[in-house]
Amino acid sequence: MRTAIWLYLFMFVAFFDLHAQYPILSPFALSLGAAPSFIGLIMGVYSLTHLPGNVLAGYGVDKYGSKFFIVISLIVAGIILIFQSTVKDPWHLLYIRSISGFVLAFLSPACLSLLARIARDRIHQSKLMTGNGLVHTLASVVSPAAGALLVAKIGFTTAFSVLGWILIITGLLAIVGVKEHKSQLPSADASTVIDMHGHALSNESNNMSGYGNLPIPWLFFLIPVAISCSQGILFFELPLMQAARSSILTSGMFFTLVSLGALCSISLWFLNYISPFLRTVGGSLSLAIIFFGLAIQWPLPLSVSLFMIGMAKGVIFPALAALLASITSSTRYGRVFSLLSISYSIGAFFGPLLAGQLRDHISSYFIAFFILMLALSLLPLRTFKIPVTT
């Protein structure tokens, strides 16, 4: 459990640094003389360079374990942020952001892989993934305001330096805090796969049952792509709403409502006893319905709709991670979680792009609804033989 707490700390710091830059990166780029279109490229290149990093992370974590990549990712990302504080040209900022996206792509698969390996059983695994979602949500609630306040007090240069040193110190702490025993390394004997009741299964029985080493249909990864794409559309649209244009504070409150909704559903620990497959499908369907409601301007207040979107996200994200962990051999955790991160990155890139190109012709929220329903309709339910009980 001590290792899980350390992992939560590292994930919190990484997400805190990332989300703290959201409200300050665009003004910083403007101060360097960047055009609005170029700022969009600066924001989007982070997701693009995440993709090759995720691919390498998957194979690297499966081969060498998680600790090395956690330590290196945190320290190098901190050094890059310190360099970011000294840039004087928009192109330099673009280069720095592209490198940062590549480096931090290793952190999430490494942490999720180790979390999955230290679990005692499937339910414990689900709780650990929910804890990761809780940490992510807490970081997204407090960090944007903290980042804006930091810049207001000490300026861009010092703020980026402070955030960079926080990452470096956290990376040094990871050297001591992360304990990766031989039994948790991917090269360890894979015969200790745990079944749904916490009993050990042999390789032979595990493969015969099909549980713990199930083939994952590629179409399944359309679900995380659609989830991330819809989130990107929402984050693109919220600041452009009439109610948010007059006040940055109002826009910030909208984002906070989404995070609070996610925090609410993540806090419902009894959800961990429901099949992650059912939670993934049910949460995705609920999210699609909410976006359809926004598209047709249903009578529910916007604040209620945003809170419900957050609740759906709070169900889906931990369920996706727990589902993949429960049907994957421990020797493939790195590759599977890297594929999950790649799916999120693809969706995060195309969501705002689609909304920006099509919003004058069709509601952006209907695009989000359509993408979610398309992903659900293509989900191969008959071939995806996952137990619906934990």
C-alpha positions in Angstrom: 0.0 0.0 0.0 2.9 2.3 0.7 4.0 1.9 -3.0 0.5 2.9 -4.1 0.6 6.1 -2.0 3.9 7.0 -3.6 2.5 6.4 -7.0 -0.5 8.6 -6.3 1.8 11.3 -5.2 3.8 11.2 -8.4 0.7 11.1 -10.5 -0.8 14.1 -8.6 2.4 16.2 -9.0 2.6 15.4 -12.7 -1.1 16.1 -13.4 -0.9 19.2 -11.1 2.0 20.6 -13.2 0.2 19.8 -16.4 -3.1 21.3 -15.5 -1.5 24.3 -13.8 -0.2 25.3 -17.2 -3.6 25.3 -18.9 -4.6 28.9 -17.8 -1.1 30.3 -18.2 0.4 28.7 -21.3 -1.7 30.7 -23.8 -1.0 34.1 -22.2 2.7 33.1 -22.0 2.7 32.3 -25.7 0.9 35.6 -26.5 3.6 37.4 -24.5 6.2 35.9 -26.8 4.3 37.2 -29.8 2.6 34.0 -30.9 -0.5 34.2 -33.1 -3.7 32.5 -31.9 -3.4 29.8 -34.7 0.2 29.1 -33.6 -0.9 28.8 -29.9 -3.4 26.1 -31.0 -0.4 24.3 -32.6 1.6 24.7 -29.4 -1.3 23.2 -27.4 -1.9 20.3 -29.8 1.7 19.2 -30.3 1.8 17.9 -26.8 -0.8 15.3 -27.6 1.0 14.4 -30.9 4.4 13.8 -29.4 2.6 11.7 -26.7 1.9 9.0 -29.3 5.5 7.8 -30.0 6.3 8.1 -26.3 3.3 5.9 -25.4 4.4 3.3 -28.0 8.0 3.1 -26.6 6.7 3.3 -23.0 4.5 0.2 -23.5 7.4 -2.1 -24.6 9.9 -0.5 -22.2 7.7 -0.9 -19.1 7.0 -4.5 -20.0 10.7 -5.3 -20.4 12.4 -3.2 -17.7 9.7 -2.5 -15.2 8.1 0.8 -14.1 10.5 2.5 -11.6 13.1 3.5 -14.1 10.6 5.2 -16.4 8.8 7.0 -13.5 12.1 8.5 -12.2 13.4 9.5 -15.5 10.1 10.9 -16.8 9.6 13.1 -13.7 13.2 14.4 -13.6 13.6 15.1 -17.3 10.1 16.8 -17.5 11.2 19.1 -14.6 14.4 20.0 -16.4 12.4 20.8 -19.6 10.0 23.1 -17.6 13.0 25.0 -16.3 14.2 25.5 -19.9 10.7 26.5 -20.8 10.9 29.4 -18.3 13.8 30.9 -20.3 12.3 30.7 -23.9 12.0 34.0 -25.8 10.5 32.8 -29.0 7.2 31.0 -29.9 9.1 28.4 -31.9 11.3 27.5 -29.0 8.2 27.1 -26.9 6.8 24.7 -29.5 10.0 22.6 -29.4 9.9 22.5 -25.6 6.3 21.5 -25.5 6.8 18.7 -28.1 9.7 17.3 -26.0 7.7 17.6 -22.8 4.8 15.6 -24.4 7.2 12.8 -25.4 8.9 12.6 -22.0 5.7 12.6 -19.9 4.1 9.9 -22.1 6.1 7.3 -20.2 4.7 8.3 -16.7 1.1 7.2 -16.9 1.7 3.7 -18.4 4.5 3.1 -15.9 2.4 4.1 -12.9 -0.8 2.3 -14.0 1.2 -0.9 -14.8 2.8 -0.9 -11.4 -0.6 -0.2 -9.7 -2.1 -3.1 -11.5 0.8 -5.4 -10.4 0.6 -4.6 -6.7 -3.1 -5.4 -6.4 -4.1 -8.4 -4.3 -7.2 -9.3 -6.3 -9.5 -7.9 -9.0 -11.6 -5.7 -6.6 -8.4 -4.3 -5.0 -7.2 -3.6 -8.5 -10.3 -1.7 -9.3 -10.0 0.3 -6.1 -6.4 1.2 -7.0 -7.5 2.4 -10.4 -10.3 4.4 -8.8 -7.8 6.0 -6.5 -5.7 7.0 -9.5 -8.8 8.7 -11.0 -9.4 10.5 -7.7 -5.9 11.8 -7.7 -6.2 13.0 -11.3 -9.5 14.7 -10.5 -8.2 16.4 -7.4 -5.2 17.8 -9.4 -7.5 19.1 -12.1 -9.7 20.9 -9.5 -7.0 22.8 -7.7 -4.1 23.2 -10.2 -5.6 25.7 -12.8 -6.4 28.2 -10.0 -3.0 27.5 -8.4 -1.2 28.1 -11.7 -3.0 31.4 -12.4 -2.3 32.5 -8.8 1.3 31.6 -9.1 1.9 33.6 -12.2 0.0 36.6 -10.7 2.4 36.5 -7.7 5.8 35.7 -9.3 5.4 35.9 -13.1 5.8 33.4 -15.9 9.5 32.7 -15.6 9.6 32.0 -11.9 6.3 30.0 -12.1 7.7 27.6 -14.7 10.9 27.3 -12.7 9.0 26.4 -9.5 6.9 23.8 -11.3 10.0 22.3 -12.9 11.8 22.0 -9.5 8.8 20.4 -8.0 8.9 17.7 -10.7 12.7 17.2 -10.2 12.4 16.8 -6.5 9.5 14.4 -6.9 11.5 12.3 -9.3 14.4 12.1 -6.8 11.9 11.0 -4.2 10.7 8.3 -6.5 14.1 6.7 -6.4 13.5 6.0 -2.7 9.7 5.7 -2.6 9.0 3.3 -5.5 9.7 -0.3 -4.4 9.4 -2.7 -7.3 10.0 -6.2 -6.0 11.0 -9.0 -8.3 7.6 -10.5 -8.1 6.2 -7.2 -9.5 8.5 -7.2 -12.5 7.2 -8.2 -15.9 9.9 -10.9 -16.2 8.6 -12.6 -13.1 6.8 -15.9 -13.4 3.4 -15.1 -14.8 1.8 -18.2 -13.3 0.5 -16.2 -10.3 -2.4 -14.6 -12.1 -5.2 -13.8 -9.7 -8.8 -14.8 -10.4 -11.9 -12.8 -9.4 -11.9 -14.3 -5.9 -8.3 -13.7 -5.2 -7.1 -17.2 -5.9 -4.0 -18.0 -7.9 -4.5 -19.5 -11.3 -1.9 -21.4 -13.3 -1.0 -20.3 -16.8 -2.7 -23.4 -18.2 -6.0 -22.9 -16.3 -5.9 -19.1 -16.9 -5.6 -19.6 -20.6 -8.2 -22.3 -20.7 -10.7 -20.0 -18.9 -9.8 -17.1 -21.1 -9.8 -14.8 -18.1 -6.7 -12.7 -17.3 -5.2 -13.0 -20.8 -8.1 -12.3 -23.2 -7.4 -10.9 -26.6 -8.6 -7.3 -26.8 -10.4 -6.3 -30.0 -8.9 -3.2 -31.6 -12.4 -1.7 -31.9 -12.5 -1.6 -28.1 -10.0 1.2 -28.1 -12.5 3.4 -30.0 -14.2 3.8 -26.6 -11.3 5.8 -25.0 -10.8 7.6 -28.3 -14.4 8.7 -28.3 -14.3 9.6 -24.6 -11.2 11.8 -25.0 -12.6 13.3 -28.2 -15.8 14.3 -26.5 -13.8 15.8 -23.6 -11.7 17.8 -26.1 -14.9 19.1 -27.7 -16.3 20.2 -24.4 -13.1 21.9 -23.3 -13.0 23.7 -26.7 -16.6 24.9 -26.4 -16.9 25.9 -22.8 -14.8 29.1 -23.0 -16.7 30.1 -26.2 -20.1 30.0 -24.6 -21.9 33.3 -24.2 -22.0 32.9 -20.4 -18.2 32.4 -20.3 -17.1 35.0 -22.7 -17.7 37.9 -20.4 -15.8 36.4 -17.5 -12.7 34.1 -17.2 -14.0 33.3 -13.7 -17.2 31.9 -15.1 -15.3 29.8 -17.6 -13.2 28.5 -14.7 -16.3 27.6 -12.7 -17.6 25.5 -15.6 -14.4 23.4 -15.6 -14.6 23.1 -11.9 -18.2 21.8 -12.1 -17.0 19.0 -14.4 -14.2 18.1 -12.0 -16.5 18.2 -9.0 -18.9 15.8 -10.7 -16.1 13.4 -11.4 -14.9 13.7 -7.8 -18.5 12.8 -6.6 -18.8 9.6 -8.6 -15.2 8.5 -7.9 -16.0 8.8 -4.2 -18.7 6.2 -4.5 -16.5 3.2 -3.6 -19.3 0.7 -3.9 -19.0 1.1 -7.7 -15.8 -0.9 -7.5 -18.0 -4.0 -6.9 -19.7 -3.6 -10.3 -18.1 -5.1 -13.3 -15.8 -2.5 -15.0 -17.1 -3.6 -18.4 -20.7 -2.6 -17.3 -19.4 0.6 -15.8 -17.5 1.5 -19.0 -20.5 0.8 -21.3 -23.1 2.4 -18.9 -20.9 5.5 -18.3 -20.2 6.0 -22.0 -23.9 5.7 -22.9 -24.8 8.2 -20.2 -22.2 10.6 -21.4 -23.6 10.3 -25.0 -27.1 11.0 -23.7 -26.0 14.2 -21.9 -24.2 15.5 -25.0 -27.3 14.9 -27.0 -29.3 16.8 -24.4 -26.9 19.7 -24.8 -27.1 19.6 -28.6 -30.9 19.9 -28.5 -30.7 22.4 -25.6 -32.8 20.4 -23.2 -34.3 22.2 -20.2 -31.7 21.2 -17.6 -29.4 24.0 -16.5 -25.9 24.0 -18.0 -24.4 23.7 -14.5 -26.3 20.5 -13.9 -25.4 19.1 -17.3 -21.7 19.8 -16.7 -21.8 18.2 -13.3 -23.4 15.1 -14.8 -20.7 15.0 -17.5 -18.2 15.0 -14.7 -20.0 12.1 -12.9 -20.0 10.1 -16.1 -16.2 10.7 -16.6 -15.6 9.7 -13.0 -17.3 6.3 -13.7 -15.6 5.7 -17.1 -11.9 6.5 -16.6 -11.3 4.2 -13.6 -13.5 1.5 -15.1 -11.5 1.5 -18.4 -8.2 1.1 -16.6 -9.6 -1.6 -14.2 -11.1 -3.4 -17.2 -7.9 -3.6 -19.2 -5.9 -4.7 -16.1 -8.4 -7.4 -15.3 -8.3 -9.1 -18.7 -4.6 -8.6 -19.4 -1.6 -10.7 -18.4 0.8 -8.9 -16.1 3.6 -9.3 -18.7 1.6 -7.0 -21.1 0.4 -4.3 -18.7 2.8 -1.7 -20.1 1.7 -2.2 -23.7 -2.0 -2.3 -22.9 -1.8 0.9 -20.8 0.3 2.6 -23.5 -2.4 1.8 -26.0 -4.9 3.4 -23.7 -2.8 6.5 -23.4 -2.4 6.6 -27.2 -6.2 6.4 -27.6 -6.6 9.3 -25.2 -4.0 11.3 -27.1 -5.7 10.7 -30.5 -9.1 11.8 -29.1 -7.7 14.8 -27.4 -6.1 16.0 -30.6 -9.1 15.4 -33.0 -11.8 16.6 -30.6 -11.0 20.4 -30.7 -10.0 20.1 -34.4 -13.4 18.7 -35.4 -15.3 21.2 -33.2 -13.4 24.1 -34.7 -14.0 23.0 -38.3 -17.7 21.9 -38.0 -19.2 24.1 -35.2 -20.6 26.6 -37.8 -22.5 23.8 -39.6 -23.5 21.4 -36.7 -23.6 21.5 -33.0 -20.2 20.4 -31.5 -22.1 18.5 -28.8 -23.9 16.5 -31.4 -20.5 15.6 -32.9 -19.5 14.3 -29.4 -22.8 12.4 -29.1 -22.3 10.8 -32.6 -18.7 9.8 -31.9 -19.6 8.2 -28.6 -22.6 6.3 -30.0 -20.5 5.1 -33.0 -17.8 3.7 -30.7 -20.5 1.9 -28.6 -22.2 0.5 -31.6 -19.0 -0.9 -33.0 -18.0 -2.5 -29.7 -17.8 -6.2 -30.4 -19.9 -7.4 -27.5 -20.2 -11.0 -28.6 -16.4 -11.6 -29.1 -15.5 -9.5 -26.0 -16.0 -12.3 -23.6 -15.6 -10.5 -20.3 -17.3 -11.7 -17.1 -19.9 -9.3 -15.9 -19.3 -10.0 -12.2 -16.2 -9.2 -10.1 
